[in-house]
């Protein structure tokens, strides 16, 4: 196999997020590694219908790191953590991926480094060190209080006092993750060179961590208080208008895009939080000179039981807002799972129907006008795992249960070791019954549904290149049509009710391509297609 699809391959691609610590252990230390990913590549895409059939993988951080935040505290941007292998193993991984037609994205962490990074050790050494201004240092306010009222995402103030130099440094996340100063041209040049280093080694793109935070208000002004906040509220007391999505961040984004364009066919997807309009700005102006893709997390953050249940109305609102707000020519990038959020089934399983909803959500995600990202194990229905207190690892658990439950090892088979590691894994396993081996030959399994849907998607140009148009549907159903010139249109219908619903998206003949329940894969004589309870159906017009 060879890499195909042209320089805009990412528009038609399906991405798969690998959490390296949890994918496959090959050296017997209970931690996944790069060789393990190589060994499992045929599962992802071997060119046959037996494999999943993805087009690209995104690796969560593999850099050297003290692992205070499991790799998002980088101590060297141009190497590999020994837990995962070395640069030679990374080179082999890239080569083996390309041999199978799989592109490789790395996690790029531009907002902050580890406090053990040599840059910060120099910056911290003295106020007149040449790298002092590579990070954000400030005196306290005249009254002795903190430089401003910004809060860390992991709780508490975003400022840490350094006795050695008698100033505070900014950390948007952990104390051990000091923020870089992207207003310093030397920092910008160094971080651009990181991108070049990896692209020269063959990396095809990057997922950019919290890109909306890399440029802050020039005066580090206080954030204003949320008008609806009161003690005990579940949301932050302060709005983040001065340290997230500040207007000047877009110039930095254009600079990153300029570096990507030095290597034809390379791309990036930004981790951005905000409204549809805010996300749209990260794509750039009319020339789309910003990021090729920007994650839209609102199917995770806004359509969930605590705020809004998984209903057709809620899904419709998110999708249509994105379609309306993005610049002309920009493509949405929806996700349903990732390493920072509870798994979909666990989020939507309060009535025991989470697995059914997950099957319907899979066809929604793969049917939308989007570059879909799957999270490892999503395709076999992995769920959050209850983890004993003494085995919790995530630093974010200081304010919540943390993110460990959705980061547990991939379950390759039904053995006690799940086919992951011969020793005790770094996090406990999930339910024994959820595994690749048991689902591989079961035509009704979640894995088989994903393989069928991905295979159909590859051969239906309307689903990979088509426009989006919502169509009328019964109550509780969200339906839309994807259309591309010269090929039959495909309708996607998502049913969020507890009963099967019939839909008729086309006046003429139609055929069911895929349904979340195989028993629904046949139209009635008058052209109506069944959409399973809590499920979804793809229908092609003939």
C-alpha positions in Angstrom: 0.0 0.0 0.0 1.0 3.6 -0.5 0.0 7.0 0.8 -2.8 8.3 -1.4 -5.3 11.1 -1.3 -3.3 14.2 -2.3 -2.3 17.1 -0.1 -5.9 17.4 1.3 -6.0 13.7 2.3 -7.2 14.7 5.8 -10.6 15.8 4.4 -11.5 12.2 3.6 -9.5 10.4 6.3 -10.7 8.6 9.4 -8.2 9.1 12.3 -7.6 6.7 15.2 -6.2 8.0 18.5 -3.7 5.7 20.1 -2.9 6.2 23.8 0.6 4.6 23.7 0.7 3.6 27.4 -2.4 1.5 26.9 -2.2 0.0 23.4 0.3 -2.9 23.6 3.2 -3.8 25.9 6.1 -5.7 24.3 8.8 -5.4 26.9 6.9 -6.7 29.9 6.8 -3.6 32.1 3.0 -3.2 32.0 3.2 -0.1 29.9 2.4 0.1 26.2 5.2 1.1 23.8 5.9 2.0 20.2 6.9 -1.6 19.2 3.5 -2.6 20.5 1.8 -0.2 18.1 3.9 -1.6 15.3 2.9 -5.1 16.2 -0.8 -4.1 16.1 -0.8 -2.1 12.9 -2.4 -4.8 10.8 -5.4 -4.6 13.1 -5.8 -0.9 12.1 -5.2 -1.4 8.4 -3.7 -4.3 6.5 -5.5 -3.5 3.2 -8.2 -6.1 3.8 -11.7 -6.1 5.1 -10.5 -8.0 8.2 -8.8 -4.9 9.5 -10.5 -1.8 10.9 -9.5 0.3 7.8 -8.4 3.6 9.3 -6.3 6.2 7.4 -4.2 7.8 10.1 -3.2 7.5 13.8 -2.7 10.2 16.4 -0.3 9.3 19.1 -0.8 10.9 22.5 2.6 12.3 23.7 5.6 10.0 23.4 8.3 12.6 24.4 10.7 12.4 27.3 8.8 13.6 30.4 8.7 13.2 34.2 5.1 12.0 33.5 3.5 14.3 36.0 0.7 14.7 33.3 1.6 11.6 31.3 3.6 13.3 28.6 1.9 16.6 28.4 4.8 17.9 30.6 7.5 17.7 28.0 11.2 17.7 28.9 12.5 17.2 25.4 10.5 17.8 22.2 12.9 16.0 19.9 13.2 12.6 21.4 11.2 9.6 22.7 10.6 8.6 26.3 12.4 5.3 27.2 9.1 3.8 28.4 8.0 3.9 24.7 11.3 3.1 22.9 13.7 5.5 21.1 14.0 7.5 17.9 14.9 4.5 15.9 11.7 2.8 17.0 9.7 5.9 16.1 11.3 5.9 12.7 10.3 2.2 12.2 6.8 3.0 13.3 6.4 5.8 10.8 7.9 3.6 8.0 5.6 0.6 8.9 2.6 2.9 9.0 3.3 4.4 5.6 3.8 0.9 4.2 0.2 0.2 5.2 -1.1 3.5 3.9 -1.5 4.9 7.5 -0.4 8.4 8.2 1.1 9.5 11.6 0.2 12.4 13.8 2.1 13.3 16.9 0.8 15.3 19.8 2.4 18.8 19.8 2.3 20.6 23.2 3.1 24.3 22.5 1.6 26.0 25.5 3.8 24.6 28.3 6.8 22.4 29.0 7.8 20.4 32.0 9.5 22.3 34.8 12.4 19.9 34.2 12.9 21.0 30.6 16.3 22.6 30.1 14.7 25.8 28.9 12.8 26.3 32.1 15.8 25.3 34.3 17.7 28.1 32.6 14.8 30.5 32.8 14.5 29.8 36.5 18.2 30.2 37.2 18.2 34.0 37.4 16.2 37.1 36.3 18.9 38.0 33.8 19.2 34.5 32.3 18.9 34.7 28.4 15.9 32.3 28.6 14.1 34.2 31.4 11.6 35.6 29.0 11.0 32.2 27.4 8.4 31.8 30.2 5.9 34.1 31.8 7.3 35.6 35.0 5.6 38.4 37.0 6.0 40.3 40.2 3.1 40.2 42.6 0.7 43.1 42.5 1.6 46.2 44.7 -0.6 44.8 47.5 1.4 41.6 47.5 -1.3 39.5 45.9 -0.9 37.2 42.9 -0.2 38.8 39.5 -3.8 38.2 38.4 -6.8 36.1 39.1 -6.3 33.4 36.5 -7.0 29.8 37.6 -5.2 26.6 36.8 -7.2 24.0 34.8 -6.3 21.5 37.5 -7.5 23.7 40.4 -6.0 26.6 42.4 -4.2 29.7 41.2 -2.3 29.7 37.9 0.7 31.2 39.5 3.6 29.6 41.5 6.1 31.6 43.5 9.8 30.9 42.9 11.9 31.8 46.0 15.1 31.8 44.1 14.2 34.7 41.8 11.4 36.2 43.9 8.8 36.1 41.1 5.8 34.1 40.1 5.6 32.0 36.9 2.4 31.2 35.1 1.1 27.6 34.8 -2.2 27.1 33.1 -2.2 23.4 34.2 0.0 21.7 36.8 2.7 23.6 38.8 5.1 21.4 37.0 3.9 22.7 33.6 5.1 26.3 33.2 3.6 28.2 30.3 5.9 29.2 27.4 5.9 32.9 26.3 4.8 32.9 22.7 5.3 36.6 22.5 9.0 35.9 22.5 10.2 35.4 18.9 12.9 33.0 20.1 10.3 30.7 21.6 8.3 30.8 18.4 11.4 29.9 16.4 12.3 27.1 18.7 8.7 25.7 18.7 8.5 26.0 14.9 11.8 24.0 14.6 10.2 21.2 16.7 7.6 20.8 13.9 10.2 20.7 11.3 12.3 18.1 13.2 9.4 15.7 13.2 8.2 16.4 9.6 11.7 15.8 8.4 11.5 12.4 10.0 8.3 11.6 8.0 5.5 12.7 10.5 2.4 13.6 8.6 0.8 16.0 11.0 0.1 17.1 14.6 -2.7 17.3 17.1 -2.0 20.6 18.8 -2.7 20.6 22.5 -4.7 23.6 23.9 -3.7 25.8 21.0 -6.2 28.5 22.1 -4.1 29.3 25.2 -0.6 29.9 23.6 -1.0 33.7 23.4 -2.6 35.5 26.4 -3.7 39.1 26.9 -0.6 41.3 26.5 -1.1 42.8 30.0 -2.2 39.6 31.6 -5.4 41.4 32.7 -7.7 39.8 35.3 -10.6 37.7 34.0 -14.1 38.9 34.7 -16.4 37.0 37.0 -19.0 34.8 35.3 -22.4 36.6 35.8 -24.2 33.4 36.8 -21.6 32.1 39.2 -22.4 31.5 42.8 -20.7 29.4 45.6 -21.0 25.7 44.8 -21.5 26.2 41.1 -20.2 23.4 38.8 -18.5 25.9 36.5 -15.6 28.3 37.0 -16.0 31.5 38.8 -14.2 33.5 36.1 -14.6 33.6 32.3 -11.4 32.9 30.4 -11.5 35.7 27.9 -7.9 36.9 28.6 -6.1 33.5 28.7 -8.1 31.4 26.1 -8.9 32.2 22.5 -7.4 35.7 22.8 -7.6 37.4 19.4 -3.8 37.6 19.0 -3.6 33.8 19.1 -4.6 33.7 15.5 -1.4 35.2 14.3 0.5 32.5 16.1 -1.7 29.9 14.5 -1.0 31.3 11.0 2.7 31.0 11.8 2.3 27.4 12.6 0.4 26.9 9.4 3.2 28.5 7.4 5.6 25.9 8.8 3.3 23.1 7.9 3.0 24.4 4.4 6.8 24.0 4.0 6.1 20.3 3.8 3.3 19.6 1.3 0.6 17.3 2.5 1.2 17.9 6.2 -1.6 19.0 8.5 -2.7 19.8 12.0 -5.8 19.6 14.1 -6.2 22.0 17.0 -7.6 21.3 20.4 -9.9 24.3 20.9 -12.7 25.0 23.3 -15.4 27.5 22.7 -18.4 28.5 20.6 -18.9 27.6 16.9 -17.8 31.1 16.1 -14.6 30.9 18.2 -13.7 27.5 16.6 -14.3 29.1 13.1 -11.6 31.7 13.7 -8.9 29.0 14.1 -9.4 28.0 10.5 -8.2 31.4 9.4 -9.8 34.0 7.2 -11.3 33.6 3.7 -8.1 32.0 2.5 -8.3 29.3 5.3 -4.8 30.2 6.3 -5.2 28.9 9.8 -5.4 25.2 11.0 -6.7 22.7 8.5 -8.9 21.1 11.2 -10.2 22.2 14.6 -11.8 19.8 17.0 -15.4 20.4 17.8 -16.1 18.7 21.2 -19.6 19.9 21.7 -21.1 16.4 21.0 -19.1 15.5 24.1 -19.4 18.6 26.2 -22.9 19.8 25.4 -24.8 16.5 24.5 -24.5 14.5 27.7 -26.9 13.5 30.5 -25.9 16.1 33.0 -26.6 19.1 30.7 -28.6 17.8 27.7 -29.5 14.2 27.0 -28.5 12.4 23.8 -31.5 13.6 21.7 -32.0 14.4 18.1 -32.7 18.1 19.0 -29.4 18.4 20.9 -27.4 16.7 18.2 -29.0 18.8 15.5 -28.3 22.1 17.4 -24.5 21.3 17.6 -24.1 20.1 14.0 -26.0 22.9 12.5 -24.3 25.5 14.6 -20.9 24.2 13.3 -22.1 24.1 9.7 -23.3 27.7 9.9 -20.3 29.2 11.7 -17.3 27.8 9.9 -15.7 29.7 7.1 -16.6 28.6 3.5 -14.5 25.6 2.6 -13.6 24.7 6.2 -14.5 21.2 7.3 -15.8 20.3 10.8 -14.0 17.8 13.0 -16.3 16.1 15.5 -15.3 13.6 18.1 -17.3 11.5 20.6 -14.4 10.2 22.8 -10.9 11.0 23.7 -8.4 10.6 26.5 -9.8 13.4 28.6 -13.5 12.4 28.7 -15.5 9.5 30.0 -16.1 6.9 27.3 -19.3 7.4 25.3 -21.1 4.2 26.6 -20.4 5.1 30.2 -21.6 8.7 29.7 -24.9 7.5 28.1 -25.7 4.3 30.0 -27.9 5.5 32.9 -30.8 3.5 31.5 -28.7 0.5 30.3 -28.9 1.6 26.7 -25.5 3.1 26.3 -24.2 0.4 23.9 -27.1 0.9 21.6 -26.6 4.7 21.6 -22.9 4.1 20.9 -23.7 2.1 17.8 -25.9 4.8 16.5 -23.4 7.5 17.4 -20.7 5.6 15.4 -22.8 5.9 12.2 -23.5 9.6 13.1 -19.8 10.4 13.5 -18.7 8.5 10.3 -21.6 10.0 8.4 -21.2 13.6 9.2 -19.3 16.1 7.0 -16.3 15.8 9.2 -12.8 14.3 9.6 -13.8 11.8 12.3 -11.4 10.8 15.1 -11.9 7.5 16.9 -10.5 6.8 20.3 -8.8 3.4 20.8 -11.2 0.8 22.0 -14.2 2.8 21.0 -14.7 0.4 18.1 -15.2 -2.6 20.5 -17.3 -0.7 23.0 -14.8 -0.2 25.8 -16.3 1.4 28.9 -14.9 3.3 31.9 -13.3 1.1 34.5 -13.7 1.5 38.3 -10.2 1.9 39.6 -9.2 1.4 43.2 -7.9 4.5 45.0 -4.4 3.1 45.3 -4.1 2.6 41.6 -5.3 6.0 40.4 -2.6 7.8 38.4 -4.1 11.0 36.9 -3.1 14.3 38.5 -6.5 15.7 37.6 -8.1 13.5 40.2 -7.5 16.3 42.7 -10.8 17.8 41.6 -12.6 14.8 40.0 -12.3 11.1 39.7 -9.7 11.9 37.1 -9.2 10.5 33.6 -7.8 7.1 34.4 -11.1 5.2 33.8 -11.0 6.0 30.1 -7.3 5.3 29.7 -7.2 1.6 30.6 -5.4 -1.0 28.5 -6.7 -2.1 25.1 -8.5 -5.4 25.4 -7.2 -7.7 22.6 -8.6 -11.0 23.8 -10.6 -12.6 26.6 -7.6 -13.8 28.7 -6.7 -12.6 32.1 -4.0 -10.4 30.5 -6.3 -9.2 27.7 -3.4 -9.8 25.3 -1.9 -6.5 26.5 0.9 -7.4 28.9 2.3 -10.4 30.6 2.6 -8.5 33.9 0.3 -6.3 36.0 -0.6 -3.3 33.7 -0.2 0.3 34.7 -4.0 0.6 35.0 -6.5 -2.2 35.6 -8.4 -4.0 32.8 -12.0 -3.5 32.0 -14.8 -6.2 31.6 -13.5 -9.5 30.2 -16.2 -9.8 27.7 -15.2 -6.6 25.8 -12.4 -7.6 23.5 -11.2 -7.8 19.9 -10.9 -11.6 19.6 -14.5 -12.3 20.6 -15.9 -9.6 18.3 -13.7 -10.2 15.2 -15.9 -12.9 13.7 -19.2 -11.9 15.2 -21.2 -10.1 12.4 -23.4 -8.4 15.0 -20.5 -7.0 17.2 -19.5 -3.4 17.6 -16.2 -4.1 15.8 -18.0 -5.6 12.8 -20.3 -2.6 12.7 -17.3 -0.2 12.6 -15.5 -2.3 9.9 -18.6 -2.4 7.7 -19.3 1.3 8.1 -15.7 2.2 7.4 -15.6 0.0 4.3 -18.9 1.5 3.0 -17.7 5.0 3.7 -14.5 4.5 1.6 -16.6 3.5 -1.4 -19.3 6.2 -1.1 -17.9 9.5 -2.3 -21.0 11.3 -1.0 -19.8 10.3 2.5 -16.2 11.4 2.1 -16.6 14.5 -0.1 -20.3 15.4 -0.1 -22.1 18.5 1.1 -24.4 18.5 4.2 -28.1 19.2 4.1 -30.5 18.5 6.9 -33.8 16.9 5.9 -37.2 16.5 7.6 -37.6 13.6 9.9 -40.0 12.2 12.5 -39.8 13.5 16.1 -36.7 12.1 17.9 -34.8 11.6 14.6 -32.0 13.7 13.2 -31.5 13.2 9.5 -29.4 14.7 6.8 -28.2 14.0 3.3 -24.6 14.0 2.0 -24.4 14.8 -1.8 -21.5 14.8 -4.2 -21.7 15.4 -8.0 -21.8 12.3 -10.1 -22.5 9.8 -7.3 -25.7 8.7 -5.5 -26.7 10.8 -2.4 -26.5 9.1 1.0 -28.9 9.9 3.9 -28.0 9.4 7.5 -30.8 9.0 10.1 -30.1 9.0 13.8 -32.9 7.8 16.1 -32.7 8.9 19.7 -36.0 7.3 20.8 -36.7 3.8 22.3 -38.7 2.6 19.3 -37.7 1.7 15.7 -38.7 4.6 13.3 -39.3 4.5 9.6 -37.9 7.3 7.4 -38.1 8.0 3.7 -35.3 10.4 2.7 -35.7 10.0 -1.0 -38.8 10.1 -3.4 -37.4 7.3 -5.5 -35.9 3.9 -4.8 -33.5 3.6 -1.9 -31.3 1.0 -0.3 -30.0 0.6 3.2 -26.2 0.6 3.3 -25.6 0.0 7.0 -27.7 0.0 10.1 -26.6 -0.1 13.7 -28.8 -3.3 13.9 -28.3 -5.6 11.0 -32.0 -6.7 11.1 -32.9 -3.2 9.9 -30.8 -3.3 6.8 -33.7 -3.6 4.3 -36.1 -0.9 3.0 -39.9 -1.5 2.8 -41.5 -1.8 -0.6 -42.4 1.9 -0.7 -38.8 3.0 0.0 -39.0 3.6 3.7 -35.9 2.6 5.8 -36.1 1.4 9.4 -33.9 3.2 11.9 -33.3 1.1 15.1 -34.1 2.3 18.6 -31.2 4.5 19.8 -29.5 3.6 16.5 -28.8 4.9 13.1 -29.1 4.0 9.4 -27.3 5.0 6.2 -29.6 5.0 3.1 -28.4 5.5 -0.5 -30.7 6.9 -3.1 -30.9 5.0 -6.4 
